[in-house]
Amino acid sequence: MCGKASVSHLSWKDIYAWASALKAPESLPPDPESRINISPSRLRRKNEPESMVWETLPVIHRQDELDQPVNAIWPFIPFWANGQLPRTKAGKMLSTANARLRTDGAPFAPTFLPAWNGSGRVLVVVSWFYEFDARVRPQIPYAVFPLDKPFWVFAGLANTFRDGHGNKQSSVAIITVDPNKVLTSVGHHRSPAILRDPGEAVTWMHGSSSDALKLLRPYSNENMGVEAIPMGIKIPGNQSVKIPASLQKPTGS
């Protein structure tokens, strides 16, 4: 799975330079806010809506014949959730940060099928993501970073909804697939669906459903690095964690 990520000095200009075949708008919005510790949106205090913390990830989605940049709320907010974090009929929180690729029947759970069958295929861009070794207690956190590109580009599913003020918002889920050997070695059982190159990014956004599904597979082992991270990264919203020097590099490097 992917339940925690970093957006560190990303720029829309660099993202569109990497995926140069995308149809960028003439003017770009301000760059995404840098945060080394992003978790899905959450309630700080149970059953207290005023304690809501909304988190966003940089996303590129199709709109008006362009590939538009947007800061999309994470996790995915289904149309039936009335702009709130989704819950089951029993009132329990429904996890929609990740959309697990299924091997039988429909490729995704019913919650995500309107986005999959519509125009909801998007790119999610992060500097690196975090995974936790579930084999040990306490679980050891690791940063997972790219060795072959300046940032990760994930396959995602997104939709739009109206918030409590009537404003249109985008929300997103990160698709997950089986892990590669690198992630298995640090005790994890799922992986974000990582797109390998600009051509795959374009196919995911604009190709047929069958071609898009072929892109959802484990990432190459030789192009993925991992490094242990201080335990403080486990605290949602904690931005004061000391990050290893190997991760402190400009986006375009």
Backbone as CSV, one residue per row, in Angstrom:
resi,resn,N_x,N_y,N_z,CA_x,CA_y,CA_z,C_x,C_y,C_z
1,MET,0.843,-1.185,0.000,0.000,0.000,0.000,0.878,1.235,0.000
2,CYS,0.269,2.396,-0.093,0.983,3.657,0.047,0.130,4.559,0.920
3,GLY,0.521,4.670,2.198,-0.266,5.450,3.128,0.457,6.656,3.683
4,LYS,1.639,6.957,3.146,2.404,8.113,3.610,3.427,8.460,2.550
5,ALA,3.584,9.767,2.274,4.462,10.188,1.181,5.095,11.533,1.498
6,SER,6.024,11.930,0.637,6.696,13.223,0.743,6.572,13.980,-0.568
7,VAL,6.322,15.273,-0.451,6.384,16.186,-1.592,7.451,17.207,-1.237
8,SER,8.633,17.041,-1.790,9.788,17.843,-1.396,10.316,18.638,-2.586
9,HIS,9.988,19.926,-2.615,10.497,20.847,-3.634,10.155,20.388,-5.052
10,LEU,8.954,19.885,-5.234,8.492,19.551,-6.582,8.029,20.817,-7.290
11,SER,8.244,20.870,-8.581,7.742,21.990,-9.380,6.949,21.452,-10.562
12,TRP,5.843,22.137,-10.878,5.046,21.729,-12.040,5.869,21.809,-13.314
13,LYS,6.749,22.790,-13.399,7.587,22.931,-14.589,8.430,21.683,-14.804
14,ASP,9.050,21.169,-13.750,9.876,19.964,-13.870,9.029,18.735,-14.190
15,ILE,7.842,18.674,-13.611,6.966,17.530,-13.867,6.554,17.489,-15.331
16,TYR,6.154,18.630,-15.884,5.755,18.659,-17.294,6.956,18.516,-18.224
17,ALA,8.135,18.928,-17.771,9.334,18.696,-18.587,9.626,17.207,-18.683
18,TRP,9.418,16.487,-17.595,9.613,15.028,-17.618,8.588,14.370,-18.526
19,ALA,7.336,14.764,-18.397,6.258,14.190,-19.222,5.900,15.194,-20.309
20,SER,6.837,15.425,-21.209,6.704,16.521,-22.173,5.589,16.312,-23.188
21,ALA,5.115,15.079,-23.357,4.040,14.826,-24.320,2.663,15.183,-23.767
22,LEU,2.575,15.468,-22.477,1.297,15.894,-21.915,0.951,17.301,-22.385
23,LYS,-0.333,17.590,-22.434,-0.813,18.894,-22.887,-0.986,19.805,-21.676
24,ALA,0.078,20.531,-21.348,0.049,21.408,-20.181,-0.715,22.691,-20.494
25,PRO,-1.341,23.312,-19.502,-1.975,24.612,-19.721,-0.921,25.681,-19.963
26,GLU,-1.347,26.806,-20.513,-0.401,27.882,-20.820,0.254,28.438,-19.561
27,SER,-0.492,28.551,-18.496,0.072,29.041,-17.235,-0.111,27.980,-16.157
28,LEU,0.882,27.853,-15.308,0.867,26.838,-14.257,0.559,27.473,-12.903
29,PRO,-0.105,26.755,-12.021,-0.385,27.280,-10.680,0.881,27.288,-9.832
30,PRO,0.811,27.845,-8.632,1.961,27.760,-7.727,2.364,26.304,-7.500
31,ASP,3.656,26.100,-7.283,4.147,24.738,-7.071,3.537,24.133,-5.807
32,PRO,3.462,22.797,-5.759,2.903,22.145,-4.569,3.686,22.504,-3.308
33,GLU,2.973,22.619,-2.216,3.606,22.904,-0.933,4.513,21.745,-0.528
34,SER,5.741,22.061,-0.122,6.677,21.021,0.306,6.302,20.526,1.699
35,ARG,6.154,19.204,1.812,5.851,18.547,3.086,6.517,17.182,3.049
36,ILE,7.315,16.873,4.053,8.013,15.583,4.039,7.163,14.460,4.618
37,ASN,6.026,14.804,5.211,5.227,13.801,5.913,3.751,14.037,5.604
38,ILE,3.254,13.375,4.564,1.856,13.524,4.152,1.133,12.207,4.383
39,SER,0.094,12.261,5.188,-0.792,11.119,5.399,-2.154,11.464,4.814
40,PRO,-3.000,10.475,4.578,-4.351,10.795,4.108,-5.087,11.711,5.088
41,SER,-6.019,12.490,4.571,-6.817,13.392,5.400,-7.439,12.625,6.562
42,ARG,-7.600,13.310,7.690,-7.984,12.592,8.902,-8.642,13.528,9.914
43,LEU,-9.377,12.936,10.829,-9.904,13.642,11.989,-8.889,13.561,13.120
44,ARG,-8.512,14.702,13.675,-7.617,14.682,14.830,-8.316,14.126,16.065
45,ARG,-9.607,14.400,16.164,-10.394,13.905,17.294,-11.637,13.214,16.746
46,LYS,-11.870,12.020,17.185,-12.960,11.194,16.677,-14.301,11.897,16.808
47,ASN,-15.074,11.852,15.724,-16.438,12.392,15.690,-16.500,13.896,15.934
48,GLU,-15.392,14.603,15.648,-15.387,16.063,15.751,-15.001,16.639,14.393
49,PRO,-15.985,16.959,13.547,-15.698,17.424,12.181,-14.792,18.647,12.131
50,GLU,-14.855,19.498,13.156,-14.027,20.700,13.147,-12.547,20.383,13.312
51,SER,-12.217,19.144,13.695,-10.811,18.757,13.846,-10.242,18.155,12.561
52,MET,-10.988,18.260,11.471,-10.573,17.657,10.207,-9.291,18.298,9.677
53,VAL,-8.348,17.466,9.251,-7.120,17.919,8.591,-7.151,17.388,7.164
54,TRP,-7.297,18.287,6.195,-7.325,17.883,4.792,-5.911,17.897,4.234
55,GLU,-5.513,16.816,3.595,-4.191,16.702,2.975,-4.357,16.554,1.463
56,THR,-3.394,17.067,0.717,-3.452,17.001,-0.741,-2.168,16.426,-1.323
57,LEU,-2.283,15.907,-2.542,-1.143,15.436,-3.324,-1.184,16.081,-4.703
58,PRO,-0.017,16.318,-5.318,0.006,16.867,-6.679,-0.500,15.836,-7.681
59,VAL,-1.430,16.252,-8.508,-2.084,15.354,-9.460,-2.196,16.050,-10.811
60,ILE,-2.093,15.272,-11.881,-2.402,15.763,-13.229,-3.597,14.976,-13.731
61,HIS,-4.651,15.708,-14.144,-5.868,15.053,-14.607,-6.333,15.674,-15.920
62,ARG,-7.196,14.962,-16.595,-7.722,15.417,-17.880,-8.892,16.370,-17.663
63,GLN,-8.804,17.530,-18.293,-9.893,18.499,-18.190,-9.807,19.472,-19.359
64,ASP,-10.919,19.641,-20.058,-10.995,20.597,-21.161,-9.890,20.365,-22.190
65,GLU,-9.662,19.098,-22.533,-8.684,18.687,-23.542,-7.247,18.997,-23.144
66,LEU,-7.025,19.301,-21.873,-5.676,19.546,-21.371,-5.389,18.583,-20.218
67,ASP,-4.105,18.450,-19.912,-3.663,17.668,-18.756,-3.352,18.662,-17.644
68,GLN,-4.340,18.879,-16.794,-4.310,19.982,-15.842,-3.679,19.581,-14.511
69,PRO,-2.874,20.487,-13.919,-2.335,20.234,-12.584,-3.329,20.648,-11.508
70,VAL,-3.369,19.892,-10.431,-4.261,20.214,-9.324,-3.703,19.590,-8.048
71,ASN,-3.972,20.214,-6.935,-3.675,19.611,-5.640,-4.941,18.892,-5.190
72,ALA,-4.934,17.568,-5.280,-6.132,16.768,-5.016,-6.141,16.255,-3.585
73,ILE,-7.299,16.308,-2.979,-7.457,15.779,-1.625,-7.188,14.280,-1.631
74,TRP,-6.463,13.853,-0.624,-6.172,12.437,-0.409,-6.777,12.052,0.923
75,PRO,-7.696,11.108,0.991,-7.985,10.045,0.039,-9.123,10.392,-0.920
76,PHE,-9.533,9.393,-1.679,-10.631,9.463,-2.635,-11.946,9.685,-1.882
77,ILE,-12.703,10.694,-2.307,-14.002,10.990,-1.708,-15.083,10.591,-2.707
78,PRO,-15.780,9.485,-2.499,-16.814,9.060,-3.444,-17.950,10.084,-3.541
79,PHE,-18.672,10.049,-4.644,-19.744,11.017,-4.863,-20.826,10.918,-3.786
80,TRP,-20.990,9.721,-3.212,-22.064,9.515,-2.246,-21.680,9.912,-0.817
81,ALA,-20.434,10.365,-0.612,-19.964,10.676,0.742,-20.246,12.115,1.160
82,ASN,-20.878,12.897,0.269,-21.270,14.274,0.598,-20.097,15.132,1.065
83,GLY,-18.948,14.939,0.417,-17.800,15.777,0.707,-17.070,15.452,1.993
84,GLN,-17.402,14.330,2.614,-16.753,13.927,3.857,-15.963,12.640,3.639
85,LEU,-15.091,12.311,4.593,-14.413,11.023,4.514,-15.465,9.921,4.503
86,PRO,-15.343,8.958,3.591,-16.402,7.959,3.447,-16.471,6.999,4.629
87,ARG,-17.690,6.570,4.920,-17.935,5.588,5.968,-18.794,4.453,5.421
88,THR,-18.683,3.304,6.046,-19.547,2.186,5.696,-20.951,2.446,6.246
89,LYS,-21.899,1.604,5.860,-23.261,1.743,6.381,-23.300,1.576,7.892
90,ALA,-22.325,0.851,8.426,-22.247,0.661,9.880,-21.581,1.834,10.591
91,GLY,-21.107,2.816,9.819,-20.513,4.004,10.413,-19.011,3.971,10.562
92,LYS,-18.368,2.887,10.141,-16.915,2.802,10.237,-16.254,3.520,9.057
93,MET,-15.072,4.082,9.315,-14.334,4.748,8.255,-13.986,3.759,7.145
94,LEU,-14.177,4.180,5.909,-13.844,3.361,4.750,-12.515,3.840,4.185
95,SER,-11.548,2.957,4.082,-10.223,3.335,3.592,-10.239,3.468,2.072
96,THR,-9.996,4.680,1.572,-9.977,4.925,0.126,-8.701,5.631,-0.317
97,ALA,-7.657,5.582,0.521,-6.382,6.178,0.120,-5.754,5.405,-1.027
98,ASN,-6.002,4.088,-1.050,-5.454,3.212,-2.084,-6.577,2.480,-2.795
99,ALA,-6.386,2.256,-4.087,-7.307,1.451,-4.895,-6.560,0.191,-5.304
100,ARG,-6.865,-0.900,-4.663,-6.159,-2.160,-4.897,-6.564,-2.762,-6.236
101,LEU,-5.566,-3.099,-7.056,-5.842,-3.779,-8.318,-6.286,-5.200,-8.032
102,ARG,-7.445,-5.580,-8.568,-7.972,-6.926,-8.379,-7.568,-7.820,-9.545
103,THR,-7.493,-9.095,-9.274,-7.090,-10.047,-10.316,-8.275,-10.766,-10.938
104,ASP,-9.432,-10.713,-10.294,-10.629,-11.368,-10.821,-11.765,-10.359,-10.937
105,GLY,-12.554,-10.486,-12.005,-13.698,-9.609,-12.180,-13.281,-8.187,-12.497
106,ALA,-14.033,-7.226,-11.981,-13.708,-5.817,-12.202,-12.333,-5.510,-11.610
107,PRO,-11.566,-4.605,-12.248,-10.199,-4.358,-11.771,-10.112,-3.656,-10.424
108,PHE,-11.195,-2.989,-10.008,-11.163,-2.248,-8.747,-12.475,-2.440,-7.994
109,ALA,-12.460,-2.086,-6.729,-13.666,-2.152,-5.908,-14.733,-1.216,-6.475
110,PRO,-16.007,-1.486,-6.199,-17.087,-0.664,-6.757,-16.946,0.828,-6.483
111,THR,-16.380,1.195,-5.345,-16.200,2.614,-5.016,-15.430,3.357,-6.098
112,PHE,-14.458,2.674,-6.723,-13.570,3.330,-7.678,-13.987,3.140,-9.136
113,LEU,-14.973,2.302,-9.392,-15.319,1.988,-10.782,-15.842,3.186,-11.572
114,PRO,-16.627,4.108,-10.985,-17.016,5.284,-11.773,-15.814,6.079,-12.285
115,ALA,-14.773,6.203,-11.464,-13.568,6.914,-11.907,-12.839,6.124,-12.985
116,TRP,-12.724,4.808,-12.793,-12.044,3.967,-13.774,-12.782,3.968,-15.106
117,ASN,-14.090,3.844,-15.065,-14.875,3.772,-16.296,-15.088,5.136,-16.944
118,GLY,-14.860,6.206,-16.190,-15.007,7.548,-16.721,-13.663,8.133,-17.119
119,SER,-13.443,9.368,-16.726,-12.188,10.052,-17.083,-11.323,10.268,-15.848
120,GLY,-11.345,9.294,-14.934,-10.683,9.471,-13.654,-9.257,8.980,-13.553
121,ARG,-8.658,8.539,-14.666,-7.253,8.126,-14.596,-6.357,9.358,-14.484
122,VAL,-5.506,9.387,-13.469,-4.661,10.554,-13.224,-3.243,10.123,-12.874
123,LEU,-2.347,11.097,-12.884,-0.975,10.914,-12.417,-0.852,11.534,-11.029
124,VAL,-0.232,10.808,-10.121,0.046,11.310,-8.777,1.561,11.404,-8.635
125,VAL,2.061,12.573,-8.257,3.510,12.805,-8.222,3.958,13.040,-6.779
126,VAL,4.953,12.275,-6.336,5.538,12.473,-5.008,7.054,12.352,-5.119
127,SER,7.746,12.901,-4.141,9.207,12.797,-4.131,9.649,11.397,-3.725
128,TRP,9.051,10.886,-2.677,9.271,9.505,-2.247,8.071,9.099,-1.397
129,PHE,8.002,7.828,-1.070,6.929,7.375,-0.189,7.529,6.547,0.936
130,TYR,6.717,6.248,1.925,7.181,5.529,3.104,6.464,4.191,3.224
131,GLU,7.199,3.195,3.655,6.616,1.904,3.995,7.173,1.473,5.352
132,PHE,6.452,0.563,5.999,6.799,0.144,7.351,6.960,-1.367,7.391
133,ASP,8.045,-1.811,7.999,8.339,-3.247,8.079,7.401,-3.898,9.085
134,ALA,6.413,-4.619,8.560,5.390,-5.224,9.411,5.878,-6.474,10.130
135,ARG,7.112,-6.901,9.875,7.621,-8.130,10.487,8.172,-7.908,11.881
136,VAL,8.375,-6.653,12.259,9.007,-6.353,13.543,8.130,-5.385,14.337
137,ARG,8.368,-5.325,15.650,7.684,-4.385,16.533,8.720,-3.664,17.375
138,PRO,8.717,-2.334,17.381,7.856,-1.488,16.559,8.251,-1.556,15.083
139,GLN,7.297,-1.272,14.212,7.567,-1.319,12.783,8.595,-0.253,12.398
140,ILE,9.572,-0.647,11.591,10.629,0.270,11.156,10.175,0.991,9.891
141,PRO,10.217,2.335,9.880,9.831,3.063,8.671,10.988,3.184,7.681
142,TYR,10.655,3.098,6.410,11.624,3.261,5.328,11.108,4.284,4.326
143,ALA,12.017,5.115,3.821,11.714,5.952,2.663,12.051,5.152,1.413
144,VAL,11.158,5.183,0.440,11.348,4.462,-0.818,11.452,5.509,-1.918
145,PHE,12.599,5.564,-2.577,12.868,6.662,-3.507,13.330,6.128,-4.863
146,PRO,13.161,6.928,-5.924,13.538,6.487,-7.273,15.025,6.671,-7.531
147,LEU,15.600,5.727,-8.261,16.999,5.821,-8.678,17.134,6.199,-10.148
148,ASP,16.030,6.214,-10.884,16.086,6.445,-12.328,15.327,7.681,-12.774
149,LYS,14.782,8.448,-11.851,14.029,9.656,-12.189,14.001,10.566,-10.974
150,PRO,13.655,11.846,-11.131,13.713,12.777,-10.000,12.553,12.671,-9.026
151,PHE,11.491,11.951,-9.379,10.325,11.805,-8.509,9.553,10.571,-8.958
152,TRP,8.664,10.122,-8.097,7.783,9.018,-8.464,6.541,9.551,-9.164
153,VAL,6.072,8.814,-10.153,4.794,9.111,-10.799,3.923,7.863,-10.670
154,PHE,2.856,7.978,-9.893,1.958,6.856,-9.636,0.743,6.919,-10.555
155,ALA,0.171,5.765,-10.825,-1.150,5.694,-11.451,-2.197,5.888,-10.360
156,GLY,-3.133,6.796,-10.609,-4.172,7.063,-9.624,-5.549,7.126,-10.244
157,LEU,-6.546,7.140,-9.386,-7.940,7.318,-9.795,-8.504,8.493,-9.010
158,ALA,-9.183,9.396,-9.712,-9.660,10.621,-9.073,-11.102,10.916,-9.462
159,ASN,-11.724,11.747,-8.653,-13.044,12.263,-8.996,-13.176,13.670,-8.443
160,THR,-14.284,14.317,-8.729,-14.569,15.636,-8.180,-15.830,15.559,-7.328
161,PHE,-15.897,16.435,-6.346,-17.060,16.489,-5.460,-17.226,17.922,-4.981
162,ARG,-18.353,18.207,-4.362,-18.624,19.514,-3.778,-18.365,19.449,-2.274
163,ASP,-17.551,20.385,-1.784,-17.293,20.403,-0.351,-18.448,21.081,0.387
164,GLY,-18.297,21.264,1.689,-19.363,21.833,2.497,-19.723,23.256,2.145
165,HIS,-18.845,23.936,1.399,-19.111,25.306,0.969,-19.587,25.376,-0.474
166,GLY,-19.801,24.210,-1.084,-20.266,24.185,-2.463,-19.172,24.307,-3.497
167,ASN,-17.924,24.310,-3.069,-16.806,24.435,-3.998,-16.442,23.077,-4.582
168,LYS,-16.084,23.073,-5.858,-15.681,21.830,-6.504,-14.254,21.480,-6.096
169,GLN,-14.043,20.237,-5.674,-12.744,19.748,-5.241,-12.420,18.446,-5.960
170,SER,-11.126,18.177,-6.114,-10.676,16.894,-6.648,-10.172,16.028,-5.509
171,SER,-10.352,14.724,-5.636,-9.799,13.786,-4.654,-9.194,12.610,-5.395
172,VAL,-8.302,11.887,-4.727,-7.516,10.875,-5.435,-7.226,9.663,-4.558
173,ALA,-7.122,8.512,-5.213,-6.618,7.277,-4.612,-5.415,6.814,-5.413
174,ILE,-4.425,6.250,-4.740,-3.248,5.684,-5.392,-3.501,4.201,-5.631
175,ILE,-3.338,3.761,-6.861,-3.530,2.349,-7.183,-2.369,1.541,-6.603
176,THR,-2.675,0.368,-6.060,-1.628,-0.506,-5.537,-1.636,-1.856,-6.242
177,VAL,-0.434,-2.427,-6.326,-0.210,-3.711,-7.000,0.672,-4.574,-6.098
178,ASP,1.051,-5.754,-6.581,1.965,-6.610,-5.826,3.319,-5.925,-5.668
179,PRO,4.057,-6.209,-4.595,5.353,-5.578,-4.379,6.446,-6.232,-5.214
180,ASN,7.525,-5.480,-5.434,8.718,-6.091,-6.024,9.595,-6.643,-4.896
181,LYS,10.773,-7.137,-5.247,11.645,-7.747,-4.241,12.178,-6.721,-3.243
182,VAL,12.358,-5.482,-3.689,12.864,-4.449,-2.779,11.870,-4.210,-1.651
183,LEU,10.604,-4.043,-1.990,9.596,-3.801,-0.959,9.362,-5.038,-0.102
184,THR,9.425,-6.198,-0.714,9.293,-7.427,0.068,10.420,-7.536,1.089
185,SER,11.613,-7.062,0.722,12.773,-7.165,1.617,12.631,-6.297,2.861
186,VAL,11.781,-5.271,2.795,11.546,-4.439,3.980,10.168,-4.731,4.577
187,GLY,9.667,-5.926,4.300,8.487,-6.418,4.988,7.179,-5.818,4.558
188,HIS,7.057,-5.495,3.252,5.787,-4.929,2.823,5.152,-5.776,1.736
189,HIS,3.800,-5.773,1.725,3.058,-6.705,0.874,2.333,-6.042,-0.292
190,ARG,2.383,-4.715,-0.395,1.763,-4.021,-1.522,2.700,-2.916,-1.981
191,SER,2.429,-2.379,-3.190,3.254,-1.317,-3.760,2.369,-0.352,-4.528
192,PRO,2.707,0.936,-4.533,2.025,1.832,-5.463,2.260,1.364,-6.898
193,ALA,1.314,1.633,-7.768,1.487,1.348,-9.194,2.311,2.482,-9.790
194,ILE,3.603,2.216,-10.014,4.545,3.247,-10.446,4.712,3.180,-11.956
195,LEU,4.563,4.331,-12.608,4.748,4.413,-14.059,6.224,4.621,-14.355
196,ARG,6.736,3.875,-15.316,8.176,3.801,-15.533,8.765,4.983,-16.292
197,ASP,8.038,5.529,-17.246,8.616,6.555,-18.114,7.507,7.457,-18.643
198,PRO,7.873,8.550,-19.339,6.851,9.469,-19.852,5.849,8.810,-20.788
199,GLY,6.303,7.840,-21.577,5.379,7.146,-22.468,4.285,6.430,-21.697
200,GLU,4.654,5.805,-20.582,3.651,5.127,-19.767,2.694,6.139,-19.135
201,ALA,3.206,7.302,-18.766,2.339,8.332,-18.194,1.270,8.757,-19.195
202,VAL,1.667,8.936,-20.444,0.711,9.336,-21.478,-0.300,8.220,-21.732
203,THR,0.181,6.981,-21.799,-0.734,5.855,-22.012,-1.731,5.743,-20.871
204,TRP,-1.271,5.905,-19.639,-2.185,5.830,-18.510,-3.259,6.914,-18.601
205,MET,-2.867,8.097,-19.012,-3.819,9.202,-19.082,-4.759,9.088,-20.275
206,HIS,-4.236,8.645,-21.424,-4.991,8.783,-22.670,-5.194,7.482,-23.440
207,GLY,-4.562,6.396,-23.024,-4.678,5.143,-23.755,-5.973,4.409,-23.453
208,SER,-6.143,3.281,-24.106,-7.316,2.448,-23.871,-7.246,1.819,-22.485
209,SER,-8.382,1.340,-22.006,-8.409,0.686,-20.694,-7.507,-0.536,-20.665
210,SER,-7.511,-1.304,-21.747,-6.686,-2.515,-21.783,-5.207,-2.171,-21.753
211,ASP,-4.803,-1.134,-22.484,-3.396,-0.723,-22.462,-3.018,-0.159,-21.094
212,ALA,-3.931,0.571,-20.481,-3.652,1.148,-19.165,-3.454,0.058,-18.116
213,LEU,-4.268,-0.977,-18.167,-4.149,-2.058,-17.185,-2.802,-2.764,-17.270
214,LYS,-2.235,-2.840,-18.467,-0.946,-3.511,-18.640,0.187,-2.795,-17.908
215,LEU,-0.016,-1.525,-17.571,1.020,-0.747,-16.894,1.056,-1.005,-15.395
216,LEU,0.042,-1.652,-14.876,-0.093,-1.830,-13.429,0.579,-3.121,-13.000
217,ARG,1.891,-3.025,-12.732,2.664,-4.198,-12.326,3.811,-3.722,-11.436
218,PRO,4.496,-4.654,-10.757,5.583,-4.260,-9.858,6.684,-3.493,-10.586
219,TYR,7.306,-2.559,-9.863,8.367,-1.734,-10.429,9.674,-2.512,-10.469
220,SER,10.576,-2.078,-11.338,11.874,-2.741,-11.479,12.695,-2.578,-10.199
221,ASN,13.291,-3.672,-9.737,14.047,-3.661,-8.485,15.257,-2.742,-8.548
222,GLU,15.943,-2.737,-9.685,17.203,-2.002,-9.779,17.017,-0.487,-9.766
223,ASN,15.790,-0.012,-9.932,15.546,1.432,-9.981,14.825,1.959,-8.749
224,MET,14.834,1.177,-7.677,14.165,1.577,-6.437,15.142,1.479,-5.282
225,GLY,15.252,2.559,-4.507,16.111,2.572,-3.332,15.299,2.702,-2.056
226,VAL,15.843,2.207,-0.947,15.175,2.328,0.355,16.193,2.761,1.401
227,GLU,15.718,3.508,2.383,16.579,3.925,3.484,15.733,4.075,4.736
228,ALA,16.248,3.579,5.856,15.530,3.686,7.124,15.371,5.149,7.521
229,ILE,14.236,5.454,8.143,13.854,6.814,8.506,13.560,6.849,10.007
230,PRO,13.793,7.993,10.679,13.470,8.079,12.109,12.001,7.764,12.405
231,MET,11.761,7.217,13.584,10.423,6.801,13.990,9.422,7.957,14.005
232,GLY,9.912,9.182,14.114,9.019,10.335,14.172,8.150,10.507,12.946
233,ILE,8.512,9.855,11.842,7.721,9.970,10.618,6.351,9.324,10.799
234,LYS,6.221,8.470,11.807,4.936,7.802,12.042,3.858,8.766,12.518
235,ILE,4.249,9.883,13.101,3.283,10.840,13.640,2.694,11.645,12.490
236,PRO,1.406,11.538,12.217,0.813,12.285,11.104,1.067,13.784,11.230
237,GLY,1.530,14.380,10.141,1.752,15.815,10.121,3.064,16.275,10.709
238,ASN,3.867,15.384,11.264,5.155,15.766,11.849,6.136,16.113,10.732
239,GLN,6.428,17.408,10.579,7.307,17.866,9.507,8.735,18.135,9.985
240,SER,9.036,17.799,11.221,10.359,18.103,11.778,11.283,16.897,11.798
241,VAL,10.889,15.820,11.132,11.723,14.617,11.095,13.003,14.904,10.315
242,LYS,14.136,14.448,10.830,15.415,14.638,10.148,15.527,13.630,9.011
243,ILE,15.583,14.135,7.795,15.625,13.298,6.603,17.080,13.036,6.213
244,PRO,17.436,11.809,5.827,18.809,11.509,5.409,19.274,12.411,4.270
245,ALA,20.562,12.686,4.246,21.129,13.568,3.226,20.882,13.047,1.818
246,SER,20.782,11.734,1.662,20.581,11.155,0.334,19.261,11.578,-0.291
247,LEU,18.302,12.006,0.529,17.003,12.438,0.013,16.922,13.944,-0.176
248,GLN,17.894,14.665,0.351,17.854,16.120,0.292,18.524,16.607,-0.985
249,LYS,17.770,16.518,-2.081,18.299,16.912,-3.381,17.219,17.650,-4.150
250,PRO,17.599,18.551,-5.045,16.604,19.264,-5.833,15.808,18.312,-6.709
251,THR,14.590,18.713,-7.052,13.714,17.879,-7.864,14.358,17.468,-9.167
252,GLY,15.022,18.375,-9.840,15.531,18.090,-11.173,16.830,17.330,-11.208
253,SER,17.385,16.952,-10.031,18.685,16.275,-10.033,18.547,14.803,-10.294
